[in-house]
Amino acid sequence: MSVQRVAAVDCGTNSLRLLVADVDTAAGTLRDVERTMRVVRLGQGVDATGAFAPEALARTFAAVDEVADACRRHGVAPGAVRFVATSASRDVSNREEFAAGVRARLGVDPEVVSGDEEARLSFAGATGEFPGAGRAPFLVVDLGGGSTEFVLGEGEPLAALSVDVGSVRLTERHLRSDPPTAREVAAARADVVAALRDVERVVPLARTRTLVGVAGTTTTITAAALGLSAYEPGVLHGARLPLAEVLAACERLLGAPRAERAAMPFLHPGRVDVIAAGALVWRTVLEHLAEVAGVAEVVTSEHDLLDGAALSAAGVGAGGPGV
């Protein structure tokens, strides 16, 4: 058995996540050594200013210092680290400042991946060790802070698109009241509906047979639907819920005042301000898929882009099918 220890970092609009894993390169599987998440809100204000805020960079660099410590502690070689930066990092004017800060701390360059590559990695991570039986094609939806990726596939991606709707972006753009007003919700929903029209032109959503939701927004909504007293990854991974239960959880999160959300035991403090927008996006996506594909249940996966990046860091699926 050939096992390689690797580290993968997913630096998104809202959070920075680390996975140190031992990858069995022959079997194409991985075993967690350490998995952590820090809310850094790198995308703070990016939608309005087009640049990373100094305080956002400071939070992110502090988290990268922690990543570097973890890599040294677990004996991860510099060449076995893959640092993936997603939505917020694609179009900012001071991207090189961000890249230089990561390079100085971790010794690797952050890869600002395209939406298509982000979708490919999410699909590989979510379906590589798919929890339980499912009917293909699978639609993996990765709902992030700045963008949402849709990727349809059967064993490998067949079609994918990334669209600029996410929990942080829509919160900053539309949801300013506590709780959001009907007018704010309608404006945000219109953005999601427009994005779904773009998705339909590229991804045949009507072919979906199994819907898989990944990333922190969808797993948090699943925790709400299950009524968990704490965030429990082992319970959430592979959970299958009727669409109606997930939609009801979205409604509760969208309509709850901030103080009520902050008291929810499964909700990470860094998501309190943006989960309402995330719930709005997920609700709109689910309603659309129910209409066009007859989707009646949702599968939640704790494995996503981070797992796909870790596998690719070990050469498993690296340079896989283009989408």
C-alpha positions, 0 to 999 in steps of 0.5 A: 500500500502506498500512502502519502501524507498531504495537506489541503487548504481551502481559502474561501470567501468566509472560511479557511479550512485545513485537511491533513490526510493520509492518502492511499494512492492505489485505492484513491481514498484518504484518512483524516489526520486533522481537519479544522476550520477558521472563519476569516471572512476574507471576502469582507466588502469585496463585492463593493470594493473589489479589494481585500480589506486590510483586516480581512487579510490580517485574519486570513494570515493569522489562520495561515500561520496556524496551517503552517504550524499544523503542517510542521507538526504532522510532518507534511512536506512542502511539496505535498501542500495544495492551497486553493483559493476560490471565489473572493480571490478571483478578481480582486485588485490586491490579489498579489498581496494575498499571494505574497502573504501566503507564500511567506508563511506557508512556502507555497503559492495559493492557486486561485482556481476557476469556478470550473476547477472548484466544481471539479474538486468539489465533485471528486471530494463529495462522490469519491467516497459517496455515503451509501447508494445513490442514483446517478447522475449526481448533482453536487451543489457547493454553496459558498460565501461568494459563489455556488458551484453546480456540477452534474456527473456520473463517476466524473463531472459531465457539466458544471458552472460556478455562479456569483451567489453566496451567503456573504455576497448576498448578505452584503448586497441585500440582507441588511435588516434583522431579520431580513425584510420581505423586500430584501428577501425578494431582491436576493431571491431574484439574484439567485433565480437569475443565476439558476437561469445561467446554470440551466444553459450549461448544466442539465439540472433536469437529469439530476437523480441524486442531489448532494449538498456540500460545504458549511452552509448546507451542512448547517441547514441540515443540522437545523433540520435534524434539530442537533444540540451541537454540530456533529459531522458524523451525524451530518455526513451521509444524512438523507432528508426529505426536501420538505424538512430541509425547506422548513429549516431554511425558512426558520433560519431566514426568518429568525432574528440574529439573537435567535440564530446566535443561540442555535447550538449547531451554528458556528459564530462565524456563520451567524451573520450570513446563514440567512442568505445561505438559507435563502440560496439553498431554498431557492435552489431546492425549489427549482430542482423539485420543479425541474427534476422532481427532487424529493430528498437531499443528501448531505456530505461533509466531504467536498472541495477540500477532500478533492484538493487533498486527493489531487495533492497526492496525484489522485485524480490530478488533472482529471476531466475538464468541465 
